[in-house]
Amino acid sequence: MSNLQLALPGVSLGDSGVEWEWREDADDMSDAKRFEHTTVMRDEVVRALSPRSGGVYVDATLGGGGHTVAVLEAEPRARIVALDRDPVAIAAAEERLAPVADRVHFVRAAFSSVRERLDELGLDRVDGLVADLGVSSPQLDRAERGMSFRREGPIDMRMDPESGETALDLIDRLSDDELADIIYQYGDERRSRSIAHSIKRAFADDELRTTLDLRRAVVRAVGPARVGGVDPATRTFQALRIAVNRELEELDALLAALPGVMAQGGIAVIISFHSLEDRLVKRAFLGSSWAPLTKKPVVASEEECAQNARARSAKLRAARRTPTEGDGP
């Protein structure tokens, strides 16, 4: 099926928890030791993929490497093409997964380019693909990434910190109405008009320099959080992050490419974290190229949610690639 030539030595994966942690007081530690990310729905992904000996699989969102490790533990003779557009994630995973590097090909790229990346490797079709669309813990927790209002940092929000415009650039470029539309569409924020006006006014007054400044601009428009409620800036930060990283456009491109990269009978597994993503995945898997394996999205167990709060909003959908008219032999 493929000509990806990777040796398959019998190397133990060692600690497979893949729970890494950024530590502010450990500048001399390696990337892998400072980086923590708890894998979401690890067992459910493996059960859906059912990896086979000699199969080639794509981990389209490498992140902490947890799903790659899970597939290789389930089937040691499987091979992985691992993609991520975050250079920090790639560097950390290359270090941590060094014992199984002969079975993993690391590619720094957005998953929307999966067809091009497989072509570069001489691969026509693969046996399965997993994409975890959630933002990784290090991306949220590192202040310099600017994705969270809980830590003061630049208003950046890029998954690839070396490419594209920042959230502050986006705010500068958009009009009040355009910014409001993004906050409403991607954040489902009903007060988007007043929030956008407040943000643009803060920018014009040179009062928008950090993530905490951005949160203050939102609070000025909508008031402080109620006791026990969601922070008033949550939806706005989500919307800006989605827009900066073109997350829905990237997902659309991946879903459009999938039928052309998946072998007949191959399985695609996608984990989404909000309704906009899940709706796109559901619609794609109802197409003629797919036989859905999940009538309803699979959700994380109560035990997993208790251990990892970010798993609570995860929804997993899986589908098998079916023969369609125009497929080659």
RATAGI-V386930 format. One record per run of one state. SS is the DSSP state (@ for helix, = for strand, . for the rest). FROM is the first residue (numbers start at 1). LEN is the number of residues. If there is no record, write none. Layout:
# RATAGI-V386930
SS FROM LEN
SS FROM LEN
This chain:
# RATAGI-V386930
. 1 30
@ 31 4
. 35 7
@ 42 8
. 50 6
= 56 4
. 60 6
@ 66 9
. 75 4
= 79 6
. 85 2
@ 87 10
. 97 1
@ 98 6
= 104 5
. 109 2
@ 111 10
. 121 5
= 126 7
. 133 4
@ 137 5
. 142 1
@ 143 3
. 146 8
= 154 1
. 155 12
@ 167 7
. 174 2
@ 176 12
. 188 4
@ 192 13
. 205 5
= 210 1
@ 211 12
. 223 11
@ 234 11
. 245 2
@ 247 15
= 262 11
. 273 2
@ 275 11
. 286 4
= 290 3
. 293 5
= 298 2
. 300 2
@ 302 6
. 308 1
@ 309 3
. 312 3
= 315 7
. 322 8
